[in-house]
Amino acid sequence: MLDAVGIAPCIQYAWEGNRSKPSLRLFCPKTFLFETKSAAPIDRNRWVFPGKDGGIRCEAAPSTGGSDIPPQDLDAPTSIDLQPISSEEQFDRTIAEAQQLEEPIIVVWMAGWCRKCIYLKPKLEKLAADYYPSIRFFCIDVNTVPQRLVNRAGVTKMPTIQLWKDCKKQAEVIGGHKAWLVVDDVREMIENVLI
């Protein structure tokens, strides 16, 4: 049986055998999963994964003031739940509030029966963490809101990811292909509108 071990973002170097030469350098990973037949934690900042040639050792990087390792925000969330919108009135309030704050919002139109929507949602929640708190992400289940709202937003396929700014739809991505491609398209859409 394989054990999956989540390693905290403090891991910066991995040595294989010779400690003086790092064979792998990880810059601020949010999550690192390593599968092995056994994983024995030594202490809070060091793990050894037994392997073919004595194993791989992972340690926290030494903290130095002049390090070339970028600073990391340990309190930053790795994923943020999409905030649900369940009525036309709530939708109107949300986009009006975003206009007042002069912030864009992302609205994800999905359906409970849509497999691509279900698969895409956690990936969009991770993307939401990348843009937190400057852009908020919302989701709307098209089966729980009036059809009038769905038509008003121009949604014809699921999932549809829209960027709203100044009470207007600025751009959209229709997510009928691979999730990672959709996430890349959404990221590009956000960057294009923010420039």
C-alpha positions in Angstrom: 0.0 0.0 0.0 1.3 3.4 -0.9 1.2 6.3 1.5 0.8 9.9 0.3 2.6 12.4 2.4 1.7 16.2 2.2 4.8 18.3 2.9 4.4 21.8 4.2 5.6 24.8 2.1 8.8 25.1 4.2 10.4 22.4 2.0 12.9 24.1 -0.2 15.7 21.6 -1.0 15.8 17.9 -1.5 19.1 16.0 -1.3 19.7 12.6 -2.8 22.6 11.1 -0.9 25.2 13.9 -0.9 24.0 16.7 1.4 26.3 19.4 -0.1 24.7 19.2 -3.5 20.9 19.6 -3.7 19.6 17.5 -6.5 16.2 19.2 -6.5 15.2 22.7 -5.4 11.5 23.5 -4.8 10.6 27.2 -4.7 7.7 27.8 -2.3 5.5 24.8 -3.2 2.0 25.1 -1.7 1.6 21.3 -1.7 4.0 18.5 -2.4 2.8 14.9 -2.6 5.2 12.1 -2.5 4.2 8.4 -2.8 6.4 5.7 -1.3 6.0 2.4 0.4 6.8 4.1 3.7 7.5 7.5 4.9 9.0 8.0 8.3 8.9 11.6 9.7 12.1 12.3 11.6 11.2 15.7 12.9 9.0 18.7 11.9 11.3 20.0 9.3 13.0 16.9 7.9 11.6 13.8 6.2 13.5 10.8 4.8 11.8 8.7 2.1 13.5 5.3 1.9 14.5 4.5 -1.6 16.8 2.5 -3.8 20.1 4.2 -3.0 19.5 5.2 0.6 16.5 7.4 0.0 15.7 11.0 -0.6 16.1 13.4 2.2 14.0 16.6 2.3 14.7 19.4 4.7 13.5 22.9 5.3 15.8 25.5 3.8 18.0 27.5 6.1 16.5 30.9 6.7 19.0 33.5 5.5 18.4 37.2 5.0 20.0 37.4 1.5 18.5 34.2 0.2 17.4 33.9 -3.4 14.3 32.1 -2.3 11.2 34.3 -2.7 9.3 35.1 0.5 6.2 33.1 1.1 3.0 33.9 2.8 2.3 30.9 5.1 -1.2 32.3 5.9 -2.2 32.5 2.3 -5.1 30.0 1.5 -4.4 27.3 -1.0 -8.0 27.2 -2.1 -11.1 29.4 -1.6 -14.7 28.1 -1.8 -16.7 29.6 -4.6 -19.4 31.8 -3.0 -22.8 30.6 -4.1 -25.4 32.9 -5.6 -28.9 31.5 -5.4 -31.2 34.3 -6.7 -31.4 37.1 -9.2 -31.5 39.7 -6.4 -28.4 38.3 -4.9 -26.6 38.4 -8.3 -27.6 42.0 -8.7 -26.4 42.9 -5.2 -23.1 41.1 -5.9 -22.3 42.9 -9.1 -23.4 46.3 -7.7 -21.1 45.8 -4.7 -18.2 44.8 -6.9 -18.8 48.0 -9.0 -18.9 50.1 -5.8 -15.6 48.5 -4.7 -14.2 48.9 -8.2 -13.3 45.2 -8.3 -14.0 42.6 -11.0 -15.7 39.3 -10.0 -15.7 35.9 -11.6 -19.0 34.1 -11.9 -19.0 30.4 -12.7 -22.2 29.1 -14.2 -22.5 25.4 -13.5 -25.1 22.6 -13.0 -25.1 19.8 -10.5 -25.5 17.2 -13.3 -22.5 18.5 -15.3 -19.5 16.3 -14.8 -17.1 18.9 -16.3 -18.4 21.5 -13.8 -17.9 19.1 -10.9 -14.4 18.3 -12.0 -13.5 22.0 -12.7 -14.8 23.5 -9.5 -11.9 22.5 -7.2 -9.4 23.8 -9.8 -11.2 27.1 -9.9 -11.2 27.2 -6.1 -7.4 27.0 -6.2 -7.3 29.7 -8.9 -9.5 31.9 -6.6 -6.8 31.6 -3.9 -4.2 33.0 -6.4 -6.2 36.1 -6.9 -7.5 36.5 -3.3 -8.5 39.1 -2.1 -8.5 41.3 -5.2 -10.9 39.2 -7.2 -13.8 37.3 -5.7 -15.2 34.1 -7.3 -18.9 33.1 -7.2 -20.8 30.2 -8.6 -24.4 29.9 -9.8 -26.2 26.6 -10.3 -28.4 27.2 -13.3 -31.0 24.7 -12.0 -31.6 26.8 -8.9 -32.0 30.3 -10.3 -34.6 31.7 -12.6 -34.1 31.0 -16.3 -34.4 34.8 -16.8 -31.1 35.3 -15.0 -29.4 32.6 -17.1 -30.7 34.2 -20.3 -29.7 37.7 -19.1 -26.1 36.5 -18.6 -26.0 34.9 -22.0 -25.2 31.4 -20.7 -25.8 28.6 -23.2 -23.3 26.0 -22.1 -21.9 24.6 -18.9 -19.5 25.4 -17.4 -19.3 29.1 -18.4 -16.9 31.3 -16.5 -17.5 35.0 -16.8 -15.6 38.1 -15.7 -17.9 40.9 -14.6 -16.7 44.5 -14.1 -18.7 47.7 -13.8 -21.9 45.7 -13.8 -21.1 44.4 -17.3 -19.9 41.1 -18.5 -16.4 41.8 -19.8 -15.3 38.4 -21.0 -16.1 34.7 -20.7 -14.6 31.2 -21.1 -16.8 28.2 -22.0 -15.2 25.2 -20.3 -16.0 22.3 -22.5 -12.4 21.0 -22.7 -9.7 19.8 -20.3 -9.8 21.5 -16.9 -6.2 22.7 -16.9 -6.8 24.4 -20.3 -9.9 26.0 -18.9 -8.0 27.3 -15.9 -5.3 28.7 -18.2 -8.0 30.4 -20.3 -9.6 31.9 -17.2 -6.2 33.1 -15.9 -5.5 34.7 -19.3 -9.0 36.3 -19.3 -8.4 37.8 -15.9 -4.9 39.1 -16.8 -6.3 40.7 -20.1 -9.1 42.5 -18.3 -6.8 43.7 -15.5 -4.3 45.2 -17.8 
